[in-house]
């Protein structure tokens, strides 16, 4: 049962930018998660229904999470990308995730 669809990933050079989108059924608090190759999925950013945000230290100042409830979409603006940002990005309900989507692949070359 697919409820969230991520998109916007791609290949970018270090220092570049990408904007990820997550469309579907949104919940009160939504989060973006990053799964680097061979590692566990980690939470990088959250946003409440009214727009309050929190970020992992690793992305603070570089990534911005936002949402458009009318469009049922959550975004992740990723700037100053680093090779360690490479991986699959997923969005989901926070703190208790619902079904996971397929994610979107981000590859940052050095």
N, CA, C and O atoms as a GROMACS GRO file, in nm:
protein
  440
    1UNK      N    1   0.085  -0.119   0.000
    1UNK     CA    2   0.000   0.000   0.000
    1UNK      C    3   0.088   0.124   0.000
    1UNK      O    4   0.139   0.164   0.104
    2UNK      N    5   0.106   0.184  -0.118
    2UNK     CA    6   0.196   0.298  -0.132
    2UNK      C    7   0.120   0.424  -0.098
    2UNK      O    8   0.017   0.454  -0.159
    3UNK      N    9   0.171   0.498  -0.001
    3UNK     CA   10   0.105   0.622   0.036
    3UNK      C   11   0.194   0.743   0.015
    3UNK      O   12   0.145   0.856   0.008
    4UNK      N   13   0.325   0.723   0.006
    4UNK     CA   14   0.420   0.831  -0.011
    4UNK      C   15   0.513   0.800  -0.129
    4UNK      O   16   0.563   0.688  -0.140
    5UNK      N   17   0.534   0.897  -0.215
    5UNK     CA   18   0.621   0.881  -0.331
    5UNK      C   19   0.725   0.991  -0.330
    5UNK      O   20   0.693   1.110  -0.336
    6UNK      N   21   0.852   0.950  -0.323
    6UNK     CA   22   0.962   1.045  -0.324
    6UNK      C   23   1.015   1.063  -0.466
    6UNK      O   24   1.011   0.971  -0.547
    7UNK      N   25   1.065   1.184  -0.494
    7UNK     CA   26   1.123   1.212  -0.626
    7UNK      C   27   1.221   1.328  -0.614
    7UNK      O   28   1.228   1.395  -0.511
    8UNK      N   29   1.297   1.350  -0.720
    8UNK     CA   30   1.386   1.465  -0.724
    8UNK      C   31   1.533   1.434  -0.707
    8UNK      O   32   1.617   1.523  -0.716
    9UNK      N   33   1.565   1.309  -0.681
    9UNK     CA   34   1.705   1.272  -0.664
    9UNK      C   35   1.781   1.276  -0.796
    9UNK      O   36   1.724   1.298  -0.903
   10UNK      N   37   1.911   1.253  -0.785
   10UNK     CA   38   1.994   1.252  -0.904
   10UNK      C   39   2.141   1.254  -0.871
   10UNK      O   40   2.180   1.237  -0.756
   11UNK      N   41   2.221   1.277  -0.974
   11UNK     CA   42   2.366   1.285  -0.959
   11UNK      C   43   2.407   1.432  -0.962
   11UNK      O   44   2.368   1.506  -1.052
   12UNK      N   45   2.484   1.473  -0.863
   12UNK     CA   46   2.526   1.612  -0.855
   12UNK      C   47   2.669   1.618  -0.802
   12UNK      O   48   2.712   1.530  -0.728
   13UNK      N   49   2.740   1.721  -0.840
   13UNK     CA   50   2.877   1.740  -0.790
   13UNK      C   51   2.872   1.798  -0.649
   13UNK      O   52   2.776   1.865  -0.610
   14UNK      N   53   2.977   1.774  -0.574
   14UNK     CA   54   2.988   1.832  -0.440
   14UNK      C   55   2.973   1.984  -0.449
   14UNK      O   56   3.030   2.048  -0.537
   15UNK      N   57   2.896   2.038  -0.356
   15UNK     CA   58   2.867   2.181  -0.357
   15UNK      C   59   2.739   2.216  -0.428
   15UNK      O   60   2.692   2.330  -0.419
   16UNK      N   61   2.683   2.121  -0.499
   16UNK     CA   62   2.560   2.145  -0.574
   16UNK      C   63   2.436   2.134  -0.489
   16UNK      O   64   2.443   2.119  -0.367
   17UNK      N   65   2.321   2.144  -0.556
   17UNK     CA   66   2.193   2.145  -0.487
   17UNK      C   67   2.094   2.050  -0.555
   17UNK      O   68   2.102   2.023  -0.674
   18UNK      N   69   2.002   2.002  -0.475
   18UNK     CA   70   1.888   1.924  -0.523
   18UNK      C   71   1.768   1.959  -0.438
   18UNK      O   72   1.780   1.999  -0.323
   19UNK      N   73   1.650   1.941  -0.499
   19UNK     CA   74   1.526   1.959  -0.424
   19UNK      C   75   1.445   1.830  -0.436
   19UNK      O   76   1.404   1.791  -0.545
   20UNK      N   77   1.424   1.766  -0.322
   20UNK     CA   78   1.346   1.644  -0.318
   20UNK      C   79   1.201   1.676  -0.286
   20UNK      O   80   1.170   1.772  -0.216
   21UNK      N   81   1.111   1.593  -0.340
   21UNK     CA   82   0.969   1.606  -0.312
   21UNK      C   83   0.913   1.474  -0.262
   21UNK      O   84   0.961   1.367  -0.298
   22UNK      N   85   0.812   1.484  -0.178
   22UNK     CA   86   0.744   1.366  -0.124
   22UNK      C   87   0.596   1.395  -0.131
   22UNK      O   88   0.546   1.486  -0.064
   23UNK      N   89   0.524   1.317  -0.210
   23UNK     CA   90   0.382   1.342  -0.230
   23UNK      C   91   0.300   1.224  -0.182
   23UNK      O   92   0.343   1.109  -0.190
   24UNK      N   93   0.182   1.255  -0.131
   24UNK     CA   94   0.093   1.150  -0.085
   24UNK      C   95   0.024   1.190   0.043
   24UNK      O   96   0.000   1.308   0.069
   25UNK      N   97  -0.008   1.090   0.122
   25UNK     CA   98  -0.079   1.115   0.246
   25UNK      C   99   0.018   1.170   0.350
   25UNK      O  100   0.113   1.103   0.389
   26UNK      N  101  -0.006   1.294   0.392
   26UNK     CA  102   0.081   1.355   0.492
   26UNK      C  103   0.022   1.339   0.631
   26UNK      O  104  -0.100   1.330   0.648
   27UNK      N  105   0.110   1.336   0.729
   27UNK     CA  106   0.070   1.324   0.868
   27UNK      C  107   0.112   1.452   0.942
   27UNK      O  108   0.175   1.540   0.884
   28UNK      N  109   0.076   1.459   1.069
   28UNK     CA  110   0.103   1.580   1.146
   28UNK      C  111   0.250   1.619   1.144
   28UNK      O  112   0.284   1.733   1.113
   29UNK      N  113   0.337   1.523   1.176
   29UNK     CA  114   0.481   1.548   1.169
   29UNK      C  115   0.538   1.457   1.061
   29UNK      O  116   0.516   1.336   1.062
   30UNK      N  117   0.612   1.517   0.969
   30UNK     CA  118   0.675   1.442   0.862
   30UNK      C  119   0.826   1.454   0.874
   30UNK      O  120   0.877   1.556   0.920
   31UNK      N  121   0.895   1.351   0.831
   31UNK     CA  122   1.040   1.354   0.837
   31UNK      C  123   1.103   1.304   0.709
   31UNK      O  124   1.045   1.222   0.637
   32UNK      N  125   1.222   1.354   0.682
   32UNK     CA  126   1.305   1.301   0.575
   32UNK      C  127   1.416   1.218   0.640
   32UNK      O  128   1.475   1.257   0.740
   33UNK      N  129   1.442   1.103   0.580
   33UNK     CA  130   1.542   1.011   0.630
   33UNK      C  131   1.645   0.984   0.521
   33UNK      O  132   1.613   0.986   0.402
   34UNK      N  133   1.767   0.958   0.563
   34UNK     CA  134   1.876   0.929   0.471
   34UNK      C  135   1.934   0.793   0.504
   34UNK      O  136   1.966   0.762   0.619
   35UNK      N  137   1.947   0.711   0.399
   35UNK     CA  138   2.013   0.582   0.417
   35UNK      C  139   2.135   0.577   0.327
   35UNK      O  140   2.123   0.561   0.205
   36UNK      N  141   2.252   0.591   0.388
   36UNK     CA  142   2.376   0.582   0.313
   36UNK      C  143   2.404   0.436   0.278
   36UNK      O  144   2.354   0.346   0.346
   37UNK      N  145   2.484   0.411   0.175
   37UNK     CA  146   2.516   0.273   0.136
   37UNK      C  147   2.573   0.193   0.251
   37UNK      O  148   2.670   0.233   0.314
   38UNK      N  149   2.512   0.078   0.280
   38UNK     CA  150   2.559  -0.009   0.384
   38UNK      C  151   2.531   0.036   0.526
   38UNK      O  152   2.581  -0.025   0.621
   39UNK      N  153   2.451   0.141   0.542
   39UNK     CA  154   2.423   0.194   0.676
   39UNK      C  155   2.273   0.195   0.702
   39UNK      O  156   2.192   0.177   0.612
   40UNK      N  157   2.240   0.218   0.828
   40UNK     CA  158   2.099   0.224   0.865
   40UNK      C  159   2.039   0.359   0.826
   40UNK      O  160   2.109   0.458   0.809
   41UNK      N  161   1.910   0.357   0.812
   41UNK     CA  162   1.835   0.479   0.782
   41UNK      C  163   1.844   0.575   0.899
   41UNK      O  164   1.828   0.535   1.015
   42UNK      N  165   1.868   0.704   0.869
   42UNK     CA  166   1.880   0.806   0.974
   42UNK      C  167   1.788   0.923   0.943
   42UNK      O  168   1.770   0.962   0.828
   43UNK      N  169   1.732   0.977   1.049
   43UNK     CA  170   1.645   1.093   1.035
   43UNK      C  171   1.731   1.218   1.016
   43UNK      O  172   1.826   1.240   1.090
   44UNK      N  173   1.698   1.300   0.916
   44UNK     CA  174   1.776   1.422   0.893
   44UNK      C  175   1.696   1.550   0.917
   44UNK      O  176   1.755   1.654   0.948
   45UNK      N  177   1.564   1.543   0.904
   45UNK     CA  178   1.484   1.665   0.922
   45UNK      C  179   1.339   1.628   0.949
   45UNK      O  180   1.288   1.529   0.898
   46UNK      N  181   1.273   1.711   1.030
   46UNK     CA  182   1.130   1.694   1.055
   46UNK      C  183   1.059   1.828   1.043
   46UNK      O  184   1.119   1.934   1.055
   47UNK      N  185   0.929   1.818   1.017
   47UNK     CA  186   0.846   1.938   1.009
   47UNK      C  187   0.707   1.906   1.061
   47UNK      O  188   0.650   1.803   1.028
   48UNK      N  189   0.654   1.996   1.144
   48UNK     CA  190   0.520   1.976   1.197
   48UNK      C  191   0.417   2.031   1.097
   48UNK      O  192   0.451   2.090   0.995
   49UNK      N  193   0.291   2.009   1.131
   49UNK     CA  194   0.183   2.054   1.042
   49UNK      C  195   0.181   2.207   1.026
   49UNK      O  196   0.132   2.259   0.926
   50UNK      N  197   0.234   2.277   1.127
   50UNK     CA  198   0.232   2.423   1.120
   50UNK      C  199   0.369   2.480   1.083
   50UNK      O  200   0.390   2.601   1.088
   51UNK      N  201   0.463   2.392   1.047
   51UNK     CA  202   0.588   2.440   0.991
   51UNK      C  203   0.707   2.449   1.083
   51UNK      O  204   0.811   2.502   1.043
   52UNK      N  205   0.698   2.400   1.204
   52UNK     CA  206   0.815   2.397   1.292
   52UNK      C  207   0.911   2.288   1.245
   52UNK      O  208   0.869   2.177   1.213
   53UNK      N  209   1.038   2.321   1.243
   53UNK     CA  210   1.136   2.229   1.185
   53UNK      C  211   1.247   2.194   1.283
   53UNK      O  212   1.277   2.268   1.376
   54UNK      N  213   1.308   2.079   1.258
   54UNK     CA  214   1.427   2.035   1.330
   54UNK      C  215   1.519   1.962   1.233
   54UNK      O  216   1.473   1.899   1.138
   55UNK      N  217   1.650   1.972   1.260
   55UNK     CA  218   1.748   1.913   1.169
   55UNK      C  219   1.855   1.837   1.246
   55UNK      O  220   1.890   1.871   1.359
   56UNK      N  221   1.906   1.734   1.182
   56UNK     CA  222   2.024   1.667   1.234
   56UNK      C  223   2.143   1.761   1.219
   56UNK      O  224   2.148   1.842   1.127
   57UNK      N  225   2.238   1.748   1.310
   57UNK     CA  226   2.356   1.836   1.305
   57UNK      C  227   2.429   1.826   1.171
   57UNK      O  228   2.486   1.924   1.124
   58UNK      N  229   2.426   1.709   1.111
   58UNK     CA  230   2.500   1.686   0.988
   58UNK      C  231   2.447   1.767   0.869
   58UNK      O  232   2.519   1.788   0.771
   59UNK      N  233   2.322   1.812   0.877
   59UNK     CA  234   2.262   1.885   0.764
   59UNK      C  235   2.220   2.026   0.801
   59UNK      O  236   2.176   2.102   0.715
   60UNK      N  237   2.233   2.061   0.927
   60UNK     CA  238   2.189   2.193   0.973
   60UNK      C  239   2.262   2.303   0.897
   60UNK      O  240   2.384   2.300   0.885
   61UNK      N  241   2.186   2.399   0.846
   61UNK     CA  242   2.244   2.508   0.771
   61UNK      C  243   2.259   2.480   0.623
   61UNK      O  244   2.288   2.570   0.544
   62UNK      N  245   2.239   2.354   0.583
   62UNK     CA  246   2.252   2.317   0.441
   62UNK      C  247   2.119   2.269   0.381
   62UNK      O  248   2.090   2.295   0.265
   63UNK      N  249   2.040   2.200   0.461
   63UNK     CA  250   1.912   2.145   0.415
   63UNK      C  251   1.797   2.224   0.476
   63UNK      O  252   1.805   2.274   0.588
   64UNK      N  253   1.688   2.235   0.399
   64UNK     CA  254   1.567   2.301   0.447
   64UNK      C  255   1.447   2.214   0.412
   64UNK      O  256   1.424   2.180   0.296
   65UNK      N  257   1.372   2.179   0.516
   65UNK     CA  258   1.249   2.102   0.496
   65UNK      C  259   1.131   2.199   0.494
   65UNK      O  260   1.128   2.296   0.569
   66UNK      N  261   1.035   2.171   0.407
   66UNK     CA  262   0.914   2.254   0.400
   66UNK      C  263   0.798   2.165   0.356
   66UNK      O  264   0.819   2.052   0.313
   67UNK      N  265   0.679   2.217   0.366
   67UNK     CA  266   0.562   2.140   0.325
   67UNK      C  267   0.455   2.230   0.267
   67UNK      O  268   0.443   2.347   0.305
   68UNK      N  269   0.379   2.175   0.176
   68UNK     CA  270   0.263   2.243   0.119
   68UNK      C  271   0.145   2.149   0.140
   68UNK      O  272   0.123   2.056   0.062
   69UNK      N  273   0.070   2.173   0.245
   69UNK     CA  274  -0.039   2.082   0.281
   69UNK      C  275  -0.147   2.078   0.174
   69UNK      O  276  -0.211   1.975   0.155
   70UNK      N  277  -0.168   2.189   0.105
   70UNK     CA  278  -0.269   2.192  -0.001
   70UNK      C  279  -0.231   2.099  -0.116
   70UNK      O  280  -0.318   2.043  -0.184
   71UNK      N  281  -0.101   2.083  -0.137
   71UNK     CA  282  -0.053   1.995  -0.244
   71UNK      C  283  -0.013   1.858  -0.190
   71UNK      O  284   0.034   1.773  -0.266
   72UNK      N  285  -0.031   1.837  -0.060
   72UNK     CA  286   0.007   1.709   0.003
   72UNK      C  287   0.150   1.671  -0.031
   72UNK      O  288   0.179   1.558  -0.068
   73UNK      N  289   0.240   1.769  -0.018
   73UNK     CA  290   0.379   1.748  -0.055
   73UNK      C  291   0.473   1.806   0.050
   73UNK      O  292   0.450   1.914   0.104
   74UNK      N  293   0.578   1.731   0.078
   74UNK     CA  294   0.686   1.775   0.165
   74UNK      C  295   0.812   1.785   0.079
   74UNK      O  296   0.836   1.700  -0.007
   75UNK      N  297   0.890   1.888   0.102
   75UNK     CA  298   1.011   1.911   0.024
   75UNK      C  299   1.136   1.905   0.112
   75UNK      O  300   1.130   1.925   0.233
   76UNK      N  301   1.247   1.876   0.047
   76UNK     CA  302   1.376   1.887   0.114
   76UNK      C  303   1.472   1.957   0.018
   76UNK      O  304   1.517   1.897  -0.080
   77UNK      N  305   1.501   2.082   0.046
   77UNK     CA  306   1.598   2.157  -0.032
   77UNK      C  307   1.736   2.126   0.023
   77UNK      O  308   1.764   2.149   0.141
   78UNK      N  309   1.822   2.074  -0.062
   78UNK     CA  310   1.955   2.030  -0.021
   78UNK      C  311   2.059   2.116  -0.091
   78UNK      O  312   2.072   2.110  -0.214
   79UNK      N  313   2.131   2.194  -0.016
   79UNK     CA  314   2.237   2.281  -0.070
   79UNK      C  315   2.372   2.238  -0.016
   79UNK      O  316   2.381   2.164   0.082
   80UNK      N  317   2.478   2.286  -0.081
   80UNK     CA  318   2.616   2.256  -0.038
   80UNK      C  319   2.633   2.106  -0.014
   80UNK      O  320   2.686   2.064   0.089
   81UNK      N  321   2.589   2.029  -0.110
   81UNK     CA  322   2.592   1.883  -0.093
   81UNK      C  323   2.734   1.831  -0.082
   81UNK      O  324   2.827   1.883  -0.144
   82UNK      N  325   2.748   1.725  -0.002
   82UNK     CA  326   2.877   1.661   0.022
   82UNK      C  327   2.868   1.514  -0.021
   82UNK      O  328   2.759   1.458  -0.026
   83UNK      N  329   2.980   1.453  -0.051
   83UNK     CA  330   2.977   1.311  -0.089
   83UNK      C  331   2.910   1.223   0.016
   83UNK      O  332   2.848   1.122  -0.018
   84UNK      N  333   2.922   1.259   0.143
   84UNK     CA  334   2.860   1.178   0.248
   84UNK      C  335   2.708   1.193   0.252
   84UNK      O  336   2.642   1.121   0.327
   85UNK      N  337   2.652   1.283   0.174
   85UNK     CA  338   2.507   1.293   0.161
   85UNK      C  339   2.452   1.189   0.064
   85UNK      O  340   2.330   1.174   0.051
   86UNK      N  341   2.539   1.117  -0.002
   86UNK     CA  342   2.497   1.014  -0.097
   86UNK      C  343   2.413   0.908  -0.028
   86UNK      O  344   2.442   0.869   0.086
   87UNK      N  345   2.310   0.861  -0.097
   87UNK     CA  346   2.226   0.756  -0.042
   87UNK      C  347   2.083   0.770  -0.092
   87UNK      O  348   2.053   0.850  -0.181
   88UNK      N  349   1.996   0.691  -0.033
   88UNK     CA  350   1.854   0.697  -0.066
   88UNK      C  351   1.782   0.779   0.040
   88UNK      O  352   1.804   0.762   0.160
   89UNK      N  353   1.696   0.867  -0.006
   89UNK     CA  354   1.620   0.953   0.084
   89UNK      C  355   1.473   0.912   0.082
   89UNK      O  356   1.412   0.891  -0.023
   90UNK      N  357   1.418   0.901   0.202
   90UNK     CA  358   1.280   0.861   0.221
   90UNK      C  359   1.208   0.966   0.306
   90UNK      O  360   1.269   1.033   0.389
   91UNK      N  361   1.079   0.979   0.284
   91UNK     CA  362   0.999   1.060   0.375
   91UNK      C  363   0.899   0.968   0.442
   91UNK      O  364   0.862   0.864   0.388
   92UNK      N  365   0.855   1.007   0.562
   92UNK     CA  366   0.759   0.925   0.634
   92UNK      C  367   0.708   1.003   0.754
   92UNK      O  368   0.758   1.110   0.788
   93UNK      N  369   0.608   0.948   0.814
   93UNK     CA  370   0.552   1.000   0.938
   93UNK      C  371   0.657   0.987   1.049
   93UNK      O  372   0.733   0.891   1.055
   94UNK      N  373   0.657   1.089   1.137
   94UNK     CA  374   0.745   1.086   1.253
   94UNK      C  375   0.662   1.103   1.378
   94UNK      O  376   0.568   1.182   1.376
   95UNK      N  377   0.691   1.032   1.490
   95UNK     CA  378   0.803   0.939   1.505
   95UNK      C  379   0.772   0.796   1.462
   95UNK      O  380   0.864   0.716   1.444
   96UNK      N  381   0.645   0.764   1.445
   96UNK     CA  382   0.610   0.626   1.409
   96UNK      C  383   0.588   0.618   1.259
   96UNK      O  384   0.488   0.669   1.209
   97UNK      N  385   0.679   0.556   1.187
   97UNK     CA  386   0.665   0.554   1.040
   97UNK      C  387   0.548   0.469   0.995
   97UNK      O  388   0.510   0.372   1.060
   98UNK      N  389   0.493   0.509   0.882
   98UNK     CA  390   0.391   0.430   0.814
   98UNK      C  391   0.463   0.345   0.709
   98UNK      O  392   0.582   0.317   0.724
   99UNK      N  393   0.395   0.304   0.605
   99UNK     CA  394   0.461   0.226   0.500
   99UNK      C  395   0.572   0.311   0.436
   99UNK      O  396   0.554   0.430   0.411
  100UNK      N  397   0.687   0.246   0.409
  100UNK     CA  398   0.798   0.316   0.345
  100UNK      C  399   0.780   0.315   0.194
  100UNK      O  400   0.741   0.213   0.136
  101UNK      N  401   0.808   0.429   0.129
  101UNK     CA  402   0.806   0.435  -0.015
  101UNK      C  403   0.935   0.379  -0.072
  101UNK      O  404   1.015   0.320   0.000
  102UNK      N  405   0.955   0.398  -0.200
  102UNK     CA  406   1.074   0.345  -0.266
  102UNK      C  407   1.196   0.435  -0.247
  102UNK      O  408   1.309   0.394  -0.272
  103UNK      N  409   1.172   0.558  -0.204
  103UNK     CA  410   1.283   0.650  -0.186
  103UNK      C  411   1.333   0.708  -0.317
  103UNK      O  412   1.289   0.669  -0.425
  104UNK      N  413   1.426   0.803  -0.304
  104UNK     CA  414   1.486   0.863  -0.423
  104UNK      C  415   1.638   0.868  -0.402
  104UNK      O  416   1.685   0.910  -0.297
  105UNK      N  417   1.712   0.826  -0.503
  105UNK     CA  418   1.857   0.814  -0.491
  105UNK      C  419   1.925   0.948  -0.515
  105UNK      O  420   1.897   1.018  -0.612
  106UNK      N  421   2.015   0.983  -0.424
  106UNK     CA  422   2.099   1.102  -0.438
  106UNK      C  423   2.244   1.056  -0.440
  106UNK      O  424   2.289   0.984  -0.351
  107UNK      N  425   2.316   1.097  -0.542
  107UNK     CA  426   2.457   1.064  -0.552
  107UNK      C  427   2.537   1.193  -0.568
  107UNK      O  428   2.514   1.270  -0.662
  108UNK      N  429   2.630   1.216  -0.476
  108UNK     CA  430   2.712   1.337  -0.478
  108UNK      C  431   2.855   1.296  -0.509
  108UNK      O  432   2.918   1.222  -0.434
  109UNK      N  433   2.905   1.345  -0.620
  109UNK     CA  434   3.042   1.311  -0.661
  109UNK      C  435   3.140   1.416  -0.608
  109UNK      O  436   3.108   1.534  -0.596
  110UNK      N  437   3.261   1.369  -0.578
  110UNK     CA  438   3.362   1.461  -0.523
  110UNK      C  439   3.442   1.526  -0.634
  110UNK      O  440   3.532   1.606  -0.606
   0.00000   0.00000   0.00000
